[in-house]
């Protein structure tokens, strides 16, 4: 059992949990994830470790409430427990000192991006950050990113914060302005695809973090398989980070929709159940 | 005695009728009742040099325990089995007896062998039903600590053997439940999970500690374990990296590895509507492969609502690696066998869902490295099987999660751990390995046999420290 030490709704429908998991915190590195299961009947949901604190023995996860499992997660308060937390899984990000890294985050992908951006800053790299969200109410970790980045640029679809438009617009301007050694792009699949297409034109190496459906997270089931440069890789053990120029994003998007009908029904049934109980 | 054996036919276990069991997950055979067990036990010739024991990877004293059953000393019978086998209720159900003990039984030469597996199960089930768990009383503690990585059949055997010798054993399991393949892989209808839980409880009563959700190689390295005071480490993490066919269209939705399909169904209990696990239910299901895992996947898909479930296998019936009983049960339940057939391409619709699989007919040519006749494509024989679910059960490769973190651990070219075949010793001092991570995908009992050898050697090593 893993105790929740903190629960905070950091943006509309986006929840932050700080969890007591000392052994995981001791080993967690940027780019790695945990699998979280709320109860005996629950699913195993992969979530990136957004922050970890060795001295406190805690890890922090951030997720958007989108289906039944995350709805159950969000119903847990401080002092409640997750039944299972497994990790740290996946390969850590290869972090090095670079002249210029541009970190591009969208939606809850920002939670995944944060520890990586921080890692590059701590290694002495110059890090510019571009964050995107549909509107300002959905934007997360803005202050945290502001604290570590050299330049922080915000893009919203409706212009409610920063520039009106997509992260790719801001990225294009930045790449025109000055050369970058690496772009790290984490967010919705179509955002990562658009960023990768753009950076390919500028010949800038691009790292993306993929979020396919997973079960065990240890390479045992092959559910999370993705096509990288025409080869099948398992995101849980070979990733989750891959060269954005090699990823088949369309296939990833297709595979993410495998259980869409079931997920919708499961959430509807759950909503009926909890409103019926009231 | 021999005359008597000839007169009494091999007793059959009563089982659920195929038309009923094909829509439930309850165990198929019910096991022997006392009368049937006594009758079957009376068939044993009690050979002076029992070849059945030689056929058993863990050398269960078979004639002895069968005699005890015949004398109705059931407690003694199970105690006799447990001297050599820590998981009798499991082995009685899942061992390929026809290739091992029963395959060597002298009665089988002219007629049918003694139903050793069924008798083992009978004795083990009696013990489970009585709920006895006190096997480790009065064991003198050695003060030495052993870490076992992986709680599948080989890990449990090592844990059991060493606990009985007084070692302080901790088992680390990556999943949220202990049991390894016994829990995630083998379905409820073949091995009820209450049995695995019972065996694990029994180990706990012997002082074995289980740490779940703990992926060694990630949360701790083997070196960390030594630093934390463990004196020896056993690696029994299983093969666990599913092989795919590497054919076009394999990533369409609706194409699963058997590992995924079975994990969803078994460990994550997708067949139980109280659980949140989604699983694909197909009307027309194609399962590729013909081992036990393929049979398990096909029969699971059937029970989840599949209307037409086919096994597609590139060789012929003689080469099918599954246990005879599994093939028999699968056929009885209406699984269709498309033999000498090989998939070449998965066909999908515009939404990325599988709609069929293109196959080609095969014929058998000259023997290959495995000694089996090599299947060869018949040109121009391509045809399409319409299906909405495809499960690939063609084996596993070596899982890299632990081995990647252990640079000093010598591996084979294919990524398996190099271990001495007699002792399980690896290239790293104080580290042993056994089961599928050494041999590649094999059977429960082979993994247990490897665990037994390693436990003996670990005991020798630690006694000399």
Boltz contact constraints between the chains, C-beta under 6 A:
constraints:
  - contact:
      token1: [A, 23]
      token2: [B, 219]
      max_distance: 6.0
  - contact:
      token1: [A, 27]
      token2: [B, 219]
      max_distance: 6.0
  - contact:
      token1: [A, 41]
      token2: [B, 274]
      max_distance: 6.0
  - contact:
      token1: [A, 41]
      token2: [B, 275]
      max_distance: 6.0
  - contact:
      token1: [A, 41]
      token2: [B, 276]
      max_distance: 6.0
  - contact:
      token1: [A, 42]
      token2: [B, 276]
      max_distance: 6.0
  - contact:
      token1: [A, 43]
      token2: [B, 276]
      max_distance: 6.0
  - contact:
      token1: [A, 84]
      token2: [B, 176]
      max_distance: 6.0
  - contact:
      token1: [A, 84]
      token2: [B, 213]
      max_distance: 6.0
  - contact:
      token1: [A, 86]
      token2: [B, 213]
      max_distance: 6.0
  - contact:
      token1: [A, 88]
      token2: [B, 218]
      max_distance: 6.0
  - contact:
      token1: [A, 215]
      token2: [B, 263]
      max_distance: 6.0
  - contact:
      token1: [A, 218]
      token2: [B, 174]
      max_distance: 6.0
  - contact:
      token1: [A, 218]
      token2: [B, 215]
      max_distance: 6.0
  - contact:
      token1: [A, 218]
      token2: [B, 401]
      max_distance: 6.0
  - contact:
      token1: [A, 219]
      token2: [B, 241]
      max_distance: 6.0
  - contact:
      token1: [A, 219]
      token2: [B, 399]
      max_distance: 6.0
  - contact:
      token1: [A, 219]
      token2: [B, 401]
      max_distance: 6.0
  - contact:
      token1: [A, 220]
      token2: [B, 240]
      max_distance: 6.0
  - contact:
      token1: [A, 220]
      token2: [B, 259]
      max_distance: 6.0
  - contact:
      token1: [A, 221]
      token2: [B, 259]
      max_distance: 6.0
  - contact:
      token1: [A, 221]
      token2: [B, 260]
      max_distance: 6.0
  - contact:
      token1: [A, 221]
      token2: [B, 263]
      max_distance: 6.0
  - contact:
      token1: [A, 222]
      token2: [B, 242]
      max_distance: 6.0
  - contact:
      token1: [A, 222]
      token2: [B, 257]
      max_distance: 6.0
  - contact:
      token1: [A, 222]
      token2: [B, 260]
      max_distance: 6.0
  - contact:
      token1: [A, 223]
      token2: [B, 260]
      max_distance: 6.0
  - contact:
      token1: [A, 237]
      token2: [B, 401]
      max_distance: 6.0
  - contact:
      token1: [A, 251]
      token2: [B, 251]
      max_distance: 6.0
  - contact:
      token1: [A, 254]
      token2: [B, 352]
      max_distance: 6.0
  - contact:
      token1: [A, 258]
      token2: [B, 253]
      max_distance: 6.0
  - contact:
      token1: [A, 259]
      token2: [B, 278]
      max_distance: 6.0
  - contact:
      token1: [A, 262]
      token2: [B, 278]
      max_distance: 6.0
